[in-house]
Amino acid sequence: MATTIRRAVIPAAGLGSRLLPLTKAIPKEMLPVGDKPVIEHTVRELVASGITDITIVVSGGKGLIQDHFRPNPALVAQLRADGKTAYADAVEEVAELSRRGHITYLDQHGPYGNGTPVLNAARNVGDEPILVLWPDDVFVAEVPRAQQLIRAYEATSCPVLALLPMDPADSQRYGVPRVKEDLGDGLLRITGLVEKPKPQDAPSAYAAIGGYVITPGIVEELRKQTSAWYEHRTGEIYLTDAINAYAATKAAYGQVIQGRWYDTGNPLAYLTAQFAHALADPEYGPHLRRLAEPPADRP
């Protein structure tokens, strides 16, 4: 059995351009879904899955992320003095989350592309496998998505991608895996990804939706890409390119995730995540459902 995973990387250096002007001053990772910023949902998922070392890769203008997870004893003391015990407990609980996940921060350096923050963080990891989750995804699942990926890695000792079934008409929105073998329980042997294929060219009915177990072999492919970039200074460094290069000759897997995925990276997806979260809340859901009733039926 493979060594279990204890480290994770959250790339959080992006500009959030698809959500401008909302993200002009507020990092997209700090936009709320329910009563928590979206990145906190990711951190909670990781901690609940047993991750004990989380690296958040940031860029300039992301100080609010550190501020959110940083302890604030003065605020807690003021809240307790005012008798606002529940609020004080909530603030302390976020700081405790940071301690349990041992969150550290790393400035992103290198070429553009989502592979660069992974390579930046991997330099501090050595030969351990690492979990990579994006900070603008929210998963609602009985078993956390991160834990499902860890279990797949423990069964295979190989890189693993998070997958979901997709409508073939949506294939041009996703990376679509080439499936070599279905091993049951949602575990698929894959030989690579086709980026945003036309429906008639999609090699399977699954979409890669963000969430990876990265092994040293993938990191080595990222190093090769980056070295080539510094020679030619063209293109970007993509994690999927490294996975494709690796999977062409070595074993890699996809795990079909049991749960509901909410992407918050564009306005419609963000509103959908907000609305779905609110509807599921036992306090707020009934009030919001009444908004959809005909005016004559409302109290």
C-alpha positions, 0 to 999 in steps of 0.5 A, spaced: 500 500 500 502 507 498 504 511 503 498 516 505 498 523 503 499 528 508 501 534 504 497 539 499 498 545 495 492 550 493 494 555 487 491 561 489 495 566 485 490 567 479 487 574 477 480 572 477 479 576 471 473 572 469 469 575 475 472 582 474 470 588 477 468 584 483 475 581 484 479 588 483 480 589 490 478 582 493 481 576 491 477 571 488 479 566 493 475 570 499 469 571 495 463 568 500 460 562 499 455 561 505 458 564 511 465 562 509 470 564 503 471 559 498 478 558 500 476 556 507 471 550 504 477 547 500 482 548 507 476 545 511 476 539 506 483 538 506 483 538 514 477 533 514 481 528 509 487 528 514 492 533 510 497 536 516 501 540 511 497 545 506 501 550 502 497 556 499 501 559 493 499 566 492 501 573 488 501 580 490 494 583 493 492 576 496 494 578 503 486 578 505 487 570 505 493 570 510 489 575 514 483 571 514 486 564 517 491 568 522 489 568 529 486 575 532 486 574 539 484 582 540 478 581 536 476 574 540 477 578 547 473 584 544 467 579 542 467 575 549 467 582 553 461 584 549 458 577 550 458 575 543 461 568 545 458 564 538 462 569 534 468 569 538 468 561 538 467 562 530 473 566 529 478 562 534 475 556 530 478 559 523 485 560 526 485 553 529 483 550 522 490 554 520 494 550 525 491 543 524 492 544 517 499 547 518 498 553 513 504 556 510 504 561 504 509 561 498 510 567 493 509 564 486 515 565 481 516 563 474 512 562 467 505 563 467 500 557 467 497 552 473 503 548 473 508 553 476 505 554 483 505 546 483 512 546 481 514 552 486 511 548 492 514 541 490 521 544 491 519 543 499 516 536 499 521 532 496 519 525 494 512 525 497 506 525 493 502 531 494 494 533 493 493 539 489 486 542 489 484 549 486 481 554 491 475 556 487 471 549 487 466 547 492 465 540 493 459 537 497 460 530 498 459 525 504 466 523 503 470 529 502 473 529 494 480 529 497 479 523 501 476 519 495 483 521 491 487 519 497 484 512 497 485 512 490 492 513 490 493 508 496 490 503 492 495 504 486 501 508 488 500 512 482 498 519 480 490 520 480 485 525 477 478 527 480 473 526 474 465 527 474 461 524 468 459 529 463 454 531 458 458 529 451 455 536 449 459 540 454 466 536 452 469 543 449 469 546 457 473 540 460 479 536 459 477 529 457 480 523 459 482 517 455 480 511 459 484 505 458 480 500 463 475 501 468 477 497 475 470 498 478 468 503 484 469 509 479 477 508 478 479 508 471 486 507 468 487 513 463 493 514 458 492 522 458 487 528 457 484 531 451 483 538 452 476 541 450 475 536 444 468 537 440 463 532 442 464 527 436 472 527 438 471 526 446 475 520 448 470 518 454 464 521 457 468 524 463 471 530 465 477 532 469 474 537 474 480 539 478 483 535 484 490 531 483 494 527 486 501 529 484 507 524 484 515 526 483 514 523 476 509 529 474 513 534 478 519 532 474 515 533 467 513 540 470 521 541 471 522 539 464 517 543 461 519 549 465 526 548 463 524 548 455 520 555 457 526 558 459 530 556 453 524 559 448 520 563 452 513 561 449 507 558 452 505 557 459 506 551 464 500 547 464 499 541 469 495 537 464 501 537 459 505 534 465 500 529 466 499 527 459 507 526 458 507 522 464 501 518 462 503 516 455 508 511 458 507 510 465 500 508 469 495 514 471 488 513 474 482 517 474 477 517 480 470 518 479 468 523 485 461 521 488 458 528 490 456 535 487 461 540 484 460 547 484 465 551 480 465 559 482 470 561 477 465 565 473 459 569 475 454 564 473 457 558 476 459 563 482 451 565 483 449 557 482 454 555 488 451 561 492 444 559 491 445 552 492 449 553 498 443 557 501 438 553 499 441 547 503 441 551 509 436 549 514 435 556 516 435 560 510 433 555 505 425 555 507 425 563 506 429 563 499 424 558 497 418 562 498 421 567 493 419 563 488 412 562 490 407 566 486 406 573 490 399 571 492 401 565 495 406 568 499 405 570 507 
